[in-house]
Amino acid sequence: MESTPSSIDKRQAYRFCLDEAFSLEVYKSLSKLEKDEERRRILSKLAEDEERHYEFWRKYAGKDCRPSYWKVWLFKLSYALLGPLFTIKLLERGEESAIREYSSLLGGLSGEARSTLEALIEDEESHEKELIGILSDPRLKYLGFVALGLADAIVEITGVNAGFLGATENTVIVGLAGLIVGFSAALSMAGASYLQSKHEKKVSPTRSAVVTGLAYILSVLLLVAPFFTMRSLPFAFATSVAASVSLTGVFTYYSSIVEDKDFKREFLESLFLLLGIALASYLLGAALSRHFGISTGV
C-alpha cells in the first residue's frame, strides 16, 4: 500500500472517505429511484465518479468506510418528496466544501497522489454541469404560490392571535378567531392566485389556487391547534409562535437551497417581520380592550 502523504493524516483521509462513500450510496440509490432515463444515466455516471473518489481515500484511510444508511435514506425520501433540485443542490453543497478542502492539500502532494487528487477535483467541479440536466422540477413552478400561502398565513394568524391575546384570556376564543379568519383568508388567497396565474398563463390556475389554499389552511391548522389543546393562553400563544418560527425556518431553508440564497439573512428578515407584526397586533388588541372596557377574564 502506498504510504499516506505527509499532508494527509489517516483521520483526515477517513473523513473524506466517509464523505465520498456517502455520496456514492446516495447517487446509486437515486439512480434506482429515478424513472427518467437521462436523469438516471447522469446519476449513475456520478456514482461511478464517487466510487473512484472513495477508492482513493480508502487507500489512504487504510480501511473501508461505511456511511450512515439512515442519512442515505433521508436523502432518498427528500428526493421523492421535495424533488431532485433541492436534494441534489443540498448534496452538491457538501461537494463544494470538498473541492475547497481537496485544493488546500495539493501543495503538500506530488507524483501520482497529486495528479489523482487533481482529477478528483476536476470531477467534483464538473458535477454541477452534469447535473444541469436533472435540475428541473415542475413543482418549483408553484413554489411562489406555496410561499404566498405560508407567509401570509403565518403573519396573519400570528397577528390575529396576538391581537386577541391582549383582549381576552379564553384560549378557545383566540383559536376560533384564528380559524375563522384563516379559513376565509385561505379562500380569498386561493381565488387571488387563480386570477393571477390565469393572467400570467405560466402555470395551471387551478393548481395554483389549490397549492396556495392548501398551504394557507394547513398553516392555519398548525398555528391554532395549541389554543384548542391548552388552557394557558400565554403558553398556547408561545407554542403557536414557536410553530410559526419553525414553519418559517423550514420553508426559508428549502427556498434558500433551491434559489441559492443566504438562509440566515432570509430567515432573520422573516423572523423580524413575524415578531414585529405579532407585537403590534398585541399592543393594538390590548389598547382597544382598555379603551372599550372589555374584560379579559373568561
N, C-alpha and C positions, 0 to 999 in steps of 0.2 A: 504494500500500500504506500502511496506517495505520502511523504510527511506533510504535516499541516504547515502552511506558510506562517512565518513568524507574526504577521499582522492579523492572523485569524486564529483565535483560540477555539478549542473544541466546543465550549459553551456557546460561543457566538455562531459557530458553524451549525450546531444542533438547533439553535433558534431559527436560523434561516432554513434549515432542513424541514423543520416543522411547518413553517410558513408555506414552503413550496409543496409539501405533502398535502396540506390543507387545500391549496389552490388546485392541485391535481385532482383530488377527490371531488371538489365542487364542480369543476369543469366536466369531469367524467359523468357525474350524476346529472348535471343539467343537460348534457348532450343526450342522455337517455330519456329525459323528460320532454325535450323539445320535439315537436311534431313537424315543424318547418324544416325541409331538407337542407337549405342553405345555412340556416342558423345551426343546425345540428353539425354540419360539416365544419363550421368555424369553431364551435365549441370543442369538437374532437381534436382539431388542429391545436387549439390552445392547451388541451390536456396533454398532447404529445410534447409540446414545449415545456410544460411544467414538469413532466416526467424527467426530461433531461436535466432540468434545474435541480430537481430533487436528488437525482443520482450524483450530481456534482457535490452538493452539500453533504449528502450521506457519506460520501467517501471521506470528507474531512471531519465529519462528526464522529466517524468510527462506529456508527450503529444505525439501525433502522429508526425511522421517525414515524410515529403514528398520530395523526391529527385527531382532534375531538370529533367523533362522528355525530355527537349531539349538535355541535356547531354547524357541521355539514348539512345535517337535516334541517336546521333553521334556515339555511340559505336556499335549500330546495323548496321549503314552504314559502319563503319570500318570493322566489321566482314564480311560483304558482299563483300566489295571492296578490303580490304587489307589482308583479311584472318584471320583464327582463331588464328594462332600463335602470330601475332602482337597484336591483340586485347586482347587476354587472358593474355599475358605477361604484357601488359600495365595495365590491371586491377589488376593483381597479385602484381604489384609494390606497389599499394596502400595497399594491404593486408599485404605486408611485413612491411610497416610502421605501420600498425595497430597492428601487433604482438609485435613490439618494445614498442609501447605506452601501450598496454594492460599489457605487462610483467612488466612495470615500476609501475603499480598500484597494483600489487599483494601484495606488502609489507604492504599496508595500509588496506587490506581486511581480513576478517575472515569468518568462517562459510560457509553458503550456497552461499553467494556472491562470495567468493574466489573460491570455488570448481566449480561454474558455469563459472566464468571467465577463470579458468584453462582449462575447457572443450572447451571454445570458442577458446582459443589459440591453443589447440590441433587440433581443426577443421581447423583453418587457416593454420597451418603447414602441415596438411595432404592434403590440396587442391592441392598443387603443384604436389604431387604424383598422385592424382586422375586425374589431367589434362594431365598427360603424354599421355593418350590415345587419346587426341584430339590435341596435339601439333605437328601435322604433317600437312604439307600443300604442295601439289605438286608444287605450284607456286614458292616455295623457291628454287627449283632446278635451277630456271632461275634467281635468284636474282643476281648472279655474272655477268650474261650477261646484266642485266639492269644496274648494277653498271658500267660495262665496257662501255656501250653506253653513259650513263650520264656523267661519269667522263671525258672520252675522249672528248666528245662534249663540255663540259663546259670549259675545259682547252684549247682546240684547238681553238674554236671560239672566246673565250675571248682574246686569244693571237693574232689571226688574226685581230680582231677589234682594239686591242691596237696598233698593228703594223701599221695599216693604219691610226690610229689617229695621228701618227707622220709624216705621208706622205701626207695627204690630209685633206681638210675641208668639202668635199662633203659627206653628210651622206648616200646618195643612193649608192655611190661607195663602201663605207665601208660595207653597208648592202649586196650588191650584192657579194662582195668578200667573206663575211662570208657564204652567202647562197651557192655559188658555191663550196667553199672548204668543207662546211658541207655536201652537198649532195654527193659529191664524196667520202668523208671520211665515210659517213654512209654506202654506198655500199661496200667500202673496209672493214670496220669493220664487216659488216654482213657476207661477204664472209669468213673472218678470223674466225668468230665464228662458221660458218658452218663446216669448216675444223677441227677446234679444237674439237668440240663436236662429230664429226664423228669419230675421232680417240679415244676419251675418251669413247664413247659408253654408257654414263650415262644418257644423255638427248637426245631429238629429235634434230637432226641437223637443220631441217627446222625451228622448233620453236625457237631454239637458235638464228638463223640468223635473224628471224623476230623480236624477242624481242630486240636484240642488235640494229638492224637498226631502229626500231621504236623509241626506247629510244633516239637514236642519233638524228634522224631527228626532233623529237618533241622538243628536247632541242635546236636544231639549230633555229627552227622557233621562239621559245620564245626569244632567245637571239638576233636575228637580227631584230625582229619586231620594236624595238624603232628607228632604223636607217631609216625605211621607213615611220615612222609616226611623226618624229620630225626633225626640221631644224637645231637645235643647236647640233653640233657634241659632245661637251663635255657633254651636258645634256643627249643626246642619249646614249653615252658610259656609263655614270654614271648609267642610268636606266638599261642598259644591264648587267652591273656588279652587280647591286642590284638583278637582276633576277637570275644571276649566284649564288650569295651568298645564296639567298633564296632556290633555287633548291638544292644546295649542303646541306643546313641545313635540308631540309625536308627529303632527302634521307638518310643523315647521321643519323638523328633521328630514322628513320624506321629501318635501319640496326643495330643501336646500341641497339634497343629494342629486335629484334629477335635474335641477336647474343650475347646479354649480354655484350656489350662493353661500355666503357666510352664515352658518347656523346661529352662532352666538348673537350676531347683530340682528338678524331677523327675529330671533326668539325674544330678545330684550325689548325690541320695538313693540312686538305684540303684547308682551307682558305688561309694559308700562301703559299701553293703551287700555288693556283689560282692567288693570287695577285702578287706573285713573277714572274710568267710567264708573266702576263699582263705587269708588269713594264719592264721586259727585252725586250719584244716584242715592246713596245712603244719606248724604247731607240734605239733599232735596226732600227725601221722604221724612226725615226727622224734623226738618223745618216746617213742612206742611202739616205734620202731625201736631206740632206745638201750636201753629197758627190757628188751626181749626179746632183745637182742643180734643183731638181724637185720642182716646185711651189706648195705650199699648198693651194693656192687660188682656188676658184671654176672655 
